Amino acid sequence: MEFELQHTDPKSSARAGVITTDHGQIETPIFMPVGTVASVKAVHQRELVEDIKAQIILGNTYHLYLRPGLEILEKAGGLHKFNGWDKPILTDSGGFQVFSLSDTRKLTEEGALFRSHIDGSKHLFTPENVVETQRIIGADIMMVLDECAPGDCDHQYAQKSMEMTHRWLKRGVEHFRKTEGKYGYSQTLFPIVQGAGFKDLRQRSAHEIASYGMEGNAIGGLAVGEPAEVMYEMVEVVNEILPQDKPRYLMGVGTPANILENISRGVDMFDCVMPTRNGRNGMLFTREGIINIKNKKWADDFSPVDPDSDSWVDGFYSKAYLRHLFVSHEYLGMQIASIHNLSFYLWLVGEARKHIIFGDFAQWRNQMLPRVSQRL
């Protein structure tokens, strides 16, 4: 994997660059639709490419490991062949999902012992076998095993968790460096900064992971319950340390406002289930604000969902029709809303990139923040 930093905004830390993988290029800043179980929910691959213009999608190691399972994925020739997506794929380590199973998992120095949410069977994730699992999945960009500490944890817990993450990092990188991919293309591994909401821990963690000299770095353990201001502060602290010539991936973030704020702080890559999950529940993100399409006020509004959008669904379907689909519990409503929201997120980061290159990102961001945050 290669990263070329092309432009920086003169009045913020926003960056525009290009990541090159064996499955294609990714223009940054970028948002990655989440395809948890080899599928971006309610969206065809064709729509991802043609309407949403996704450049990379995310898969989840925990879920793919359990179902369809590694044997099936390896027989298929990896996730790209299995789901028909020929562009880059990023996988997380499964750590966040394992650690969210607080009642059915146990953390040890060896790794994370957990029970499947599907059938209750016992499994162990270690720094080594998580790398091996992602080798079999065939992701272009893989993550190390880490512990995502709760947003409200105390300093003592956060430090203990971070130090174990660092020990796991050492083992994971060692295993990665002595193994190779299975399908004839290169893969890369990102370390993950942890440290909860504590500046001193985030600084230590950023220095530690930067010392490995990997091709990119991730920032984890944010947007997990802490105030947004804490998230922004931690991102600033970390990005002062992480190398400028490597892409920075902020995991699991977030709202349109979160994305704009963190782009301005030097983040290059984002993912979040919010566009599809909230879309399936009737929440639409638009250039003018946030719509709850189930509200009665839209029942006789025959204007397009987002008339300025490049996505055909936004100009083709009216708010009234989309509301009708939701109140009638028609699956098509969830599909349209998912395509719309993902199209908006990709438009947002694409516009950010244009303004970074043009040199007026900070001004544009200040105009967009109140608009994309208001409820209509």
MARKOLDREN-846566 format. One record per residue (C-alpha): residue in one letter; z, x negated, y negated; residue number from 1. Coordinates in steps of 0.25 Angstrom, whole numbers, plus 5000, padded with zeros to 4 digits. Layout:
<rs>
residu / Z / X / Y / num
A / Z / X / Y / NUM $
...
</rs>
This chain:
<rs>
residu / Z / X / Y / num
M / 5000 / 5000 / 5000 / 1 $
E / 4997 / 4995 / 4986 / 2 $
F / 5001 / 5000 / 4972 / 3 $
E / 4994 / 4998 / 4959 / 4 $
L / 5002 / 5001 / 4947 / 5 $
Q / 4991 / 5005 / 4937 / 6 $
H / 4998 / 5011 / 4924 / 7 $
T / 5012 / 5013 / 4918 / 8 $
D / 5016 / 5023 / 4908 / 9 $
P / 5020 / 5016 / 4894 / 10 $
K / 5031 / 5025 / 4891 / 11 $
S / 5037 / 5027 / 4905 / 12 $
S / 5038 / 5020 / 4919 / 13 $
A / 5027 / 5029 / 4924 / 14 $
R / 5016 / 5022 / 4933 / 15 $
A / 5003 / 5025 / 4939 / 16 $
G / 4998 / 5017 / 4951 / 17 $
V / 4990 / 5018 / 4964 / 18 $
I / 4996 / 5016 / 4978 / 19 $
T / 4985 / 5012 / 4988 / 20 $
T / 4987 / 5015 / 5003 / 21 $
D / 4978 / 5014 / 5015 / 22 $
H / 4977 / 5029 / 5014 / 23 $
G / 4973 / 5029 / 4999 / 24 $
Q / 4978 / 5028 / 4985 / 25 $
I / 4989 / 5035 / 4978 / 26 $
E / 4989 / 5036 / 4963 / 27 $
T / 5003 / 5036 / 4957 / 28 $
P / 5011 / 5042 / 4952 / 29 $
I / 5010 / 5051 / 4964 / 30 $
F / 5016 / 5063 / 4971 / 31 $
M / 5016 / 5064 / 4986 / 32 $
P / 5015 / 5078 / 4993 / 33 $
V / 5026 / 5079 / 5004 / 34 $
G / 5020 / 5081 / 5018 / 35 $
T / 5033 / 5081 / 5025 / 36 $
V / 5028 / 5085 / 5039 / 37 $
A / 5014 / 5080 / 5038 / 38 $
S / 5010 / 5092 / 5029 / 39 $
V / 5012 / 5094 / 5014 / 40 $
K / 5017 / 5109 / 5016 / 41 $
A / 5007 / 5120 / 5013 / 42 $
V / 4996 / 5110 / 5009 / 43 $
H / 4983 / 5105 / 5016 / 44 $
Q / 4979 / 5091 / 5016 / 45 $
R / 4966 / 5095 / 5009 / 46 $
E / 4974 / 5102 / 4998 / 47 $
L / 4983 / 5089 / 4996 / 48 $
V / 4970 / 5081 / 4994 / 49 $
E / 4961 / 5090 / 4986 / 50 $
D / 4971 / 5099 / 4978 / 51 $
I / 4984 / 5092 / 4977 / 52 $
K / 4977 / 5078 / 4977 / 53 $
A / 4988 / 5071 / 4984 / 54 $
Q / 4987 / 5056 / 4986 / 55 $
I / 4998 / 5054 / 4996 / 56 $
I / 5008 / 5063 / 5004 / 57 $
L / 5021 / 5061 / 5010 / 58 $
G / 5026 / 5063 / 5024 / 59 $
N / 5040 / 5064 / 5029 / 60 $
T / 5044 / 5054 / 5040 / 61 $
Y / 5056 / 5063 / 5045 / 62 $
H / 5048 / 5075 / 5047 / 63 $
L / 5036 / 5068 / 5053 / 64 $
Y / 5044 / 5060 / 5062 / 65 $
L / 5050 / 5073 / 5068 / 66 $
R / 5037 / 5081 / 5068 / 67 $
P / 5026 / 5079 / 5072 / 68 $
G / 5033 / 5066 / 5076 / 69 $
L / 5029 / 5052 / 5077 / 70 $
E / 5021 / 5053 / 5090 / 71 $
I / 5012 / 5063 / 5084 / 72 $
L / 5010 / 5056 / 5071 / 73 $
E / 5006 / 5043 / 5078 / 74 $
K / 4997 / 5050 / 5088 / 75 $
A / 4990 / 5056 / 5075 / 76 $
G / 4988 / 5042 / 5069 / 77 $
G / 4999 / 5045 / 5058 / 78 $
L / 5001 / 5056 / 5048 / 79 $
H / 4988 / 5054 / 5041 / 80 $
K / 4980 / 5057 / 5053 / 81 $
F / 4990 / 5068 / 5057 / 82 $
N / 4990 / 5076 / 5044 / 83 $
G / 4976 / 5072 / 5039 / 84 $
W / 4981 / 5066 / 5026 / 85 $
D / 4973 / 5053 / 5023 / 86 $
K / 4980 / 5049 / 5011 / 87 $
P / 4993 / 5041 / 5009 / 88 $
I / 5006 / 5046 / 5016 / 89 $
L / 5020 / 5043 / 5012 / 90 $
T / 5032 / 5045 / 5021 / 91 $
D / 5046 / 5045 / 5018 / 92 $
S / 5056 / 5039 / 5028 / 93 $
G / 5062 / 5052 / 5032 / 94 $
G / 5075 / 5048 / 5026 / 95 $
F / 5077 / 5059 / 5016 / 96 $
Q / 5075 / 5070 / 5027 / 97 $
V / 5084 / 5063 / 5037 / 98 $
F / 5095 / 5061 / 5026 / 99 $
S / 5093 / 5076 / 5022 / 100 $
L / 5098 / 5080 / 5036 / 101 $
S / 5112 / 5076 / 5032 / 102 $
D / 5118 / 5085 / 5044 / 103 $
T / 5109 / 5079 / 5055 / 104 $
R / 5108 / 5064 / 5051 / 105 $
K / 5116 / 5051 / 5052 / 106 $
L / 5113 / 5039 / 5044 / 107 $
T / 5116 / 5025 / 5051 / 108 $
E / 5112 / 5011 / 5048 / 109 $
E / 5102 / 5013 / 5059 / 110 $
G / 5095 / 5024 / 5052 / 111 $
A / 5096 / 5040 / 5051 / 112 $
L / 5099 / 5048 / 5063 / 113 $
F / 5095 / 5062 / 5061 / 114 $
R / 5092 / 5075 / 5068 / 115 $
S / 5078 / 5082 / 5067 / 116 $
H / 5078 / 5095 / 5059 / 117 $
I / 5068 / 5100 / 5069 / 118 $
D / 5076 / 5099 / 5082 / 119 $
G / 5089 / 5091 / 5080 / 120 $
S / 5084 / 5079 / 5087 / 121 $
K / 5090 / 5066 / 5083 / 122 $
H / 5082 / 5055 / 5077 / 123 $
L / 5085 / 5041 / 5070 / 124 $
F / 5077 / 5036 / 5058 / 125 $
T / 5079 / 5021 / 5056 / 126 $
P / 5072 / 5012 / 5045 / 127 $
E / 5063 / 5007 / 5056 / 128 $
N / 5059 / 5019 / 5063 / 129 $
V / 5056 / 5026 / 5050 / 130 $
V / 5046 / 5016 / 5046 / 131 $
E / 5040 / 5017 / 5060 / 132 $
T / 5040 / 5032 / 5059 / 133 $
Q / 5032 / 5031 / 5046 / 134 $
R / 5023 / 5021 / 5052 / 135 $
I / 5019 / 5031 / 5063 / 136 $
I / 5018 / 5042 / 5052 / 137 $
G / 5008 / 5033 / 5045 / 138 $
A / 5013 / 5034 / 5031 / 139 $
D / 5006 / 5025 / 5020 / 140 $
I / 5020 / 5024 / 5013 / 141 $
M / 5033 / 5025 / 5021 / 142 $
M / 5047 / 5025 / 5017 / 143 $
V / 5059 / 5017 / 5022 / 144 $
L / 5071 / 5025 / 5028 / 145 $
D / 5082 / 5027 / 5017 / 146 $
E / 5094 / 5036 / 5015 / 147 $
C / 5092 / 5046 / 5004 / 148 $
A / 5106 / 5048 / 4998 / 149 $
P / 5110 / 5061 / 4992 / 150 $
G / 5108 / 5062 / 4977 / 151 $
D / 5123 / 5065 / 4975 / 152 $
C / 5129 / 5054 / 4984 / 153 $
D / 5139 / 5044 / 4978 / 154 $
H / 5136 / 5029 / 4975 / 155 $
Q / 5143 / 5024 / 4988 / 156 $
Y / 5134 / 5033 / 4997 / 157 $
A / 5122 / 5030 / 4989 / 158 $
Q / 5124 / 5015 / 4990 / 159 $
K / 5127 / 5016 / 5005 / 160 $
S / 5115 / 5024 / 5007 / 161 $
M / 5106 / 5015 / 4999 / 162 $
E / 5111 / 5002 / 5006 / 163 $
M / 5107 / 5008 / 5020 / 164 $
T / 5094 / 5012 / 5014 / 165 $
H / 5092 / 4998 / 5010 / 166 $
R / 5095 / 4993 / 5024 / 167 $
W / 5086 / 5003 / 5030 / 168 $
L / 5075 / 4998 / 5020 / 169 $
K / 5076 / 4984 / 5026 / 170 $
R / 5074 / 4989 / 5040 / 171 $
G / 5063 / 4998 / 5037 / 172 $
V / 5055 / 4988 / 5029 / 173 $
E / 5057 / 4977 / 5040 / 174 $
H / 5052 / 4987 / 5050 / 175 $
F / 5040 / 4991 / 5041 / 176 $
R / 5036 / 4977 / 5039 / 177 $
K / 5036 / 4974 / 5054 / 178 $
T / 5028 / 4986 / 5058 / 179 $
E / 5014 / 4991 / 5055 / 180 $
G / 5007 / 5005 / 5053 / 181 $
K / 5001 / 5012 / 5064 / 182 $
Y / 4988 / 5017 / 5059 / 183 $
G / 4980 / 5006 / 5052 / 184 $
Y / 4985 / 5008 / 5038 / 185 $
S / 4996 / 5001 / 5029 / 186 $
Q / 5009 / 5008 / 5027 / 187 $
T / 5020 / 5004 / 5017 / 188 $
L / 5035 / 5007 / 5016 / 189 $
F / 5043 / 5010 / 5003 / 190 $
P / 5058 / 5007 / 5002 / 191 $
I / 5066 / 5018 / 4995 / 192 $
V / 5076 / 5016 / 4984 / 193 $
Q / 5089 / 5024 / 4986 / 194 $
G / 5103 / 5024 / 4978 / 195 $
A / 5105 / 5039 / 4974 / 196 $
G / 5108 / 5040 / 4960 / 197 $
F / 5114 / 5027 / 4957 / 198 $
K / 5108 / 5017 / 4948 / 199 $
D / 5114 / 5005 / 4955 / 200 $
L / 5110 / 5009 / 4969 / 201 $
R / 5096 / 5012 / 4965 / 202 $
Q / 5094 / 4999 / 4958 / 203 $
R / 5099 / 4992 / 4971 / 204 $
S / 5090 / 5000 / 4979 / 205 $
A / 5078 / 4998 / 4971 / 206 $
H / 5080 / 4983 / 4971 / 207 $
E / 5082 / 4983 / 4986 / 208 $
I / 5069 / 4991 / 4989 / 209 $
A / 5061 / 4983 / 4979 / 210 $
S / 5065 / 4970 / 4986 / 211 $
Y / 5057 / 4974 / 4999 / 212 $
G / 5044 / 4974 / 4991 / 213 $
M / 5038 / 4986 / 4998 / 214 $
E / 5025 / 4992 / 4993 / 215 $
G / 5032 / 5004 / 4986 / 216 $
N / 5046 / 5009 / 4984 / 217 $
A / 5052 / 5023 / 4985 / 218 $
I / 5064 / 5029 / 4977 / 219 $
G / 5072 / 5039 / 4986 / 220 $
G / 5085 / 5047 / 4985 / 221 $
L / 5082 / 5054 / 4972 / 222 $
A / 5079 / 5069 / 4969 / 223 $
V / 5090 / 5072 / 4980 / 224 $
G / 5099 / 5080 / 4971 / 225 $
E / 5102 / 5070 / 4959 / 226 $
P / 5099 / 5074 / 4945 / 227 $
A / 5084 / 5071 / 4940 / 228 $
E / 5090 / 5061 / 4930 / 229 $
V / 5096 / 5053 / 4941 / 230 $
M / 5083 / 5052 / 4948 / 231 $
Y / 5076 / 5048 / 4936 / 232 $
E / 5087 / 5037 / 4933 / 233 $
M / 5086 / 5032 / 4947 / 234 $
V / 5071 / 5031 / 4947 / 235 $
E / 5071 / 5023 / 4934 / 236 $
V / 5082 / 5013 / 4940 / 237 $
V / 5074 / 5011 / 4952 / 238 $
N / 5060 / 5010 / 4946 / 239 $
E / 5065 / 4999 / 4937 / 240 $
I / 5067 / 4991 / 4950 / 241 $
L / 5056 / 4995 / 4959 / 242 $
P / 5044 / 4986 / 4958 / 243 $
Q / 5033 / 4991 / 4948 / 244 $
D / 5022 / 4988 / 4957 / 245 $
K / 5026 / 4997 / 4969 / 246 $
P / 5025 / 5012 / 4969 / 247 $
R / 5038 / 5020 / 4968 / 248 $
Y / 5040 / 5032 / 4976 / 249 $
L / 5051 / 5042 / 4972 / 250 $
M / 5054 / 5051 / 4984 / 251 $
G / 5055 / 5066 / 4984 / 252 $
V / 5053 / 5068 / 4969 / 253 $
G / 5052 / 5079 / 4963 / 254 $
T / 5049 / 5089 / 4952 / 255 $
P / 5037 / 5087 / 4943 / 256 $
A / 5047 / 5082 / 4932 / 257 $
N / 5054 / 5072 / 4942 / 258 $
I / 5040 / 5066 / 4945 / 259 $
L / 5036 / 5065 / 4931 / 260 $
E / 5050 / 5058 / 4927 / 261 $
N / 5049 / 5049 / 4939 / 262 $
I / 5035 / 5045 / 4936 / 263 $
S / 5039 / 5041 / 4922 / 264 $
R / 5050 / 5032 / 4929 / 265 $
G / 5040 / 5025 / 4937 / 266 $
V / 5039 / 5032 / 4951 / 267 $
D / 5025 / 5033 / 4957 / 268 $
M / 5027 / 5042 / 4970 / 269 $
F / 5033 / 5055 / 4972 / 270 $
D / 5035 / 5066 / 4983 / 271 $
C / 5042 / 5079 / 4984 / 272 $
V / 5042 / 5092 / 4992 / 273 $
M / 5044 / 5100 / 4979 / 274 $
P / 5029 / 5103 / 4976 / 275 $
T / 5027 / 5110 / 4990 / 276 $
R / 5041 / 5114 / 4993 / 277 $
N / 5043 / 5121 / 4979 / 278 $
G / 5029 / 5126 / 4980 / 279 $
R / 5031 / 5133 / 4993 / 280 $
N / 5043 / 5140 / 4986 / 281 $
G / 5034 / 5145 / 4974 / 282 $
M / 5037 / 5134 / 4964 / 283 $
L / 5025 / 5128 / 4957 / 284 $
F / 5025 / 5116 / 4948 / 285 $
T / 5014 / 5117 / 4937 / 286 $
R / 5010 / 5109 / 4924 / 287 $
E / 5018 / 5120 / 4916 / 288 $
G / 5030 / 5121 / 4924 / 289 $
I / 5036 / 5126 / 4937 / 290 $
I / 5033 / 5140 / 4942 / 291 $
N / 5040 / 5149 / 4952 / 292 $
I / 5028 / 5156 / 4957 / 293 $
K / 5037 / 5167 / 4964 / 294 $
N / 5042 / 5172 / 4951 / 295 $
K / 5036 / 5186 / 4947 / 296 $
K / 5031 / 5181 / 4933 / 297 $
W / 5019 / 5175 / 4941 / 298 $
A / 5016 / 5188 / 4948 / 299 $
D / 5004 / 5191 / 4938 / 300 $
D / 5001 / 5177 / 4933 / 301 $
F / 4987 / 5175 / 4937 / 302 $
S / 4985 / 5161 / 4931 / 303 $
P / 4984 / 5149 / 4939 / 304 $
V / 4996 / 5142 / 4945 / 305 $
D / 4992 / 5129 / 4937 / 306 $
P / 4979 / 5131 / 4930 / 307 $
D / 4978 / 5116 / 4926 / 308 $
S / 4979 / 5111 / 4940 / 309 $
D / 4968 / 5104 / 4947 / 310 $
S / 4973 / 5111 / 4960 / 311 $
W / 4964 / 5122 / 4964 / 312 $
V / 4976 / 5131 / 4968 / 313 $
D / 4982 / 5131 / 4954 / 314 $
G / 4969 / 5137 / 4948 / 315 $
F / 4966 / 5146 / 4959 / 316 $
Y / 4979 / 5154 / 4962 / 317 $
S / 4986 / 5161 / 4951 / 318 $
K / 5001 / 5162 / 4950 / 319 $
A / 5001 / 5176 / 4953 / 320 $
Y / 4994 / 5174 / 4966 / 321 $
L / 5003 / 5162 / 4970 / 322 $
R / 5016 / 5171 / 4967 / 323 $
H / 5010 / 5182 / 4976 / 324 $
L / 5008 / 5172 / 4987 / 325 $
F / 5023 / 5167 / 4986 / 326 $
V / 5029 / 5181 / 4985 / 327 $
S / 5021 / 5185 / 4997 / 328 $
H / 5025 / 5173 / 5005 / 329 $
E / 5011 / 5168 / 5007 / 330 $
Y / 5009 / 5154 / 5012 / 331 $
L / 4998 / 5152 / 5003 / 332 $
G / 5007 / 5152 / 4991 / 333 $
M / 5015 / 5140 / 4996 / 334 $
Q / 5002 / 5133 / 4999 / 335 $
I / 4997 / 5135 / 4985 / 336 $
A / 5010 / 5131 / 4978 / 337 $
S / 5011 / 5119 / 4986 / 338 $
I / 4997 / 5114 / 4982 / 339 $
H / 4999 / 5118 / 4968 / 340 $
N / 5012 / 5110 / 4967 / 341 $
L / 5007 / 5098 / 4974 / 342 $
S / 4995 / 5098 / 4965 / 343 $
F / 5004 / 5099 / 4953 / 344 $
Y / 5012 / 5087 / 4958 / 345 $
L / 5000 / 5078 / 4960 / 346 $
W / 4994 / 5082 / 4947 / 347 $
L / 5007 / 5079 / 4940 / 348 $
V / 5008 / 5064 / 4945 / 349 $
G / 4993 / 5063 / 4943 / 350 $
E / 4994 / 5067 / 4928 / 351 $
A / 5006 / 5057 / 4927 / 352 $
R / 4997 / 5046 / 4932 / 353 $
K / 4986 / 5050 / 4922 / 354 $
H / 4996 / 5049 / 4911 / 355 $
I / 5002 / 5036 / 4915 / 356 $
I / 4988 / 5030 / 4916 / 357 $
F / 4985 / 5036 / 4902 / 358 $
G / 4998 / 5031 / 4896 / 359 $
D / 5005 / 5044 / 4892 / 360 $
F / 5013 / 5048 / 4904 / 361 $
A / 5026 / 5049 / 4897 / 362 $
Q / 5021 / 5058 / 4887 / 363 $
W / 5014 / 5067 / 4897 / 364 $
R / 5027 / 5067 / 4906 / 365 $
N / 5035 / 5072 / 4894 / 366 $
Q / 5026 / 5083 / 4892 / 367 $
M / 5025 / 5087 / 4907 / 368 $
L / 5040 / 5086 / 4911 / 369 $
P / 5044 / 5099 / 4904 / 370 $
R / 5032 / 5107 / 4908 / 371 $
V / 5033 / 5104 / 4923 / 372 $
S / 5048 / 5106 / 4923 / 373 $
Q / 5048 / 5120 / 4917 / 374 $
R / 5049 / 5133 / 4925 / 375 $
L / 5038 / 5143 / 4921 / 376 $
</rs>
